[in-house]
Amino acid sequence: MSIEFSRVLDQIPPSGIRKFFDLVIGSKDIISLGVGEPDFVTPWGIREEAIATLEQGATSYTANAGLLECREETVSYLKERFNLTYDAKTETMLTVGVSEGVDITMRALLNAGDEVIIPEPGYVCYHPLVTLAGGIPITLDTSGNHFIPDPKELEKLITPRTKALVLCSPNNPTGVVIPKETLEAIAALSKKYQFWVITDEIYAELNYEGYTSYASIPGVKDRTILLSGFSKAFAMTGWRLGYLCGPEALVSRTLKIHQYSALCAPIIAQYAAIEALKHNLKAVEEMRKSYLLRRNFFVKRLNDAGLPTPMPSGAFYTFSSIKHTGLSSEEFALNLLKKERVAVVPGNAFGACAEGYIRCCYATDMEKLKEAVLRIKRFIKGLQ
Ligand SMILES: Cc1ncc(COP(=O)(O)O)c(C=O)c1O
């Protein structure tokens, strides 16, 4: 008997980010600009609260949707920071990171053959999770429009099967923040053609020139699912906590899947998140300032080193063109790793239209950034 696994799953390639991460693990002299993770540990106040809560014996399950207090704090934070209004009991649930939020949203929304439009370059999980949920990912190439989804191009892709559009602003991998006027034009299309917008705002706090949440555009609430979480802003990637907000009809369905597949998000992470939201926004601001300094330094140095790199308005990534080198993004990344021991992610991990680019994460210390640009410069010189 031959062993057969899910055919749909077997067609999905492994994450291009992980592939490079695995090459780097265990090598000490490599400077990694690969993985998109804050270099800060979670602020001490948050860790201290979690330790105390654990000592007091908080080791149980919570309500499926998460501790009500944590949902209430999340909702007040969203109101205060982004002018969003959600009901903590019926329109908000806690997830095991934004990753789970994307998964259960796709599974709750899609029927076989439904189309989901995904702007690319884009974060790696959207395509596979749409496919696994039986949907069809449709690529919106943003590379000709400074990596901003163009509403006119978007409209051309809309069909009677269009169920949803994914937005990610600030964007991974480009760092682009979608301007308010573009969000408004997208909102008008969502209303006209009645499709959902799934807005991944995990980098919302890490913006350097201002920010508008798609969910704050008037009139979009009944067709919008907001996904965000604690991983990036609060340096809490390992705690695995995110949240999903949307209309009750949608949240009751995502919650149904979560009930069976996750049961609840980790209790300690939920208590830590309450502390994060109540007392640690200042720490977020300090981390943001530190990323901003590093962004300014790194972008300038990359351009000086011969890698055309636009100034990103958010997140902690640079997205540089390597087209002039004649190498594919994978060749560039592999050779840079072998010759100069610097790990970056090849653009093609973020979609075919991201070929010709590399992503660097600058959430690493200044000394390493300085050394990395020297090595990149030497590598590019060596190509000439
Ligand atoms: C745009 C985007 N969404 C979601 C995630 C996953 O986040 P989480 O740690 O909350 O699962 C990431 C992680 O890199 C990301 O960049």
The ligand as an SDF file (V2000), in Angstrom:
LIG
                    3D

 16 16  0  0  0  0  0  0  0  0999 V2000
    2.8820   40.3250    8.0500 C   0  0  0  0  0  0  0  0  0  0  0  0
    2.9530   39.2390    9.0670 C   0  0  0  0  0  0  0  0  0  0  0  0
    1.8250   38.6780    9.5030 N   0  0  0  0  0  0  0  0  0  0  0  0
    1.8380   37.6990   10.4220 C   0  0  0  0  0  0  0  0  0  0  0  0
    3.0180   37.2390   10.9630 C   0  0  0  0  0  0  0  0  0  0  0  0
    2.9790   36.1410   11.9890 C   0  0  0  0  0  0  0  0  0  0  0  0
    2.8800   36.7170   13.2460 O   0  0  0  0  0  0  0  0  0  0  0  0
    2.5780   35.9520   14.5900 P   0  0  0  0  0  0  0  0  0  0  0  0
    3.8590   35.8400   15.3230 O   0  0  0  0  0  0  0  0  0  0  0  0
    1.6060   36.8300   15.3220 O   0  0  0  0  0  0  0  0  0  0  0  0
    1.9800   34.6300   14.2330 O   0  0  0  0  0  0  0  0  0  0  0  0
    4.2310   37.8040   10.5530 C   0  0  0  0  0  0  0  0  0  0  0  0
    5.5180   37.3190   11.0780 C   0  0  0  0  0  0  0  0  0  0  0  0
    6.5760   37.5810   10.5730 O   0  0  0  0  0  0  0  0  0  0  0  0
    4.1980   38.8340    9.5810 C   0  0  0  0  0  0  0  0  0  0  0  0
    5.3190   39.4240    9.1380 O   0  0  0  0  0  0  0  0  0  0  0  0
  1  2  1  0
  2  3  1  0
  2 15  2  0
  3  4  2  0
  4  5  1  0
  5  6  1  0
  5 12  2  0
  6  7  1  0
  7  8  1  0
  8  9  2  0
  8 10  1  0
  8 11  1  0
 12 13  1  0
 12 15  1  0
 13 14  2  0
 15 16  1  0
M  END
$$$$
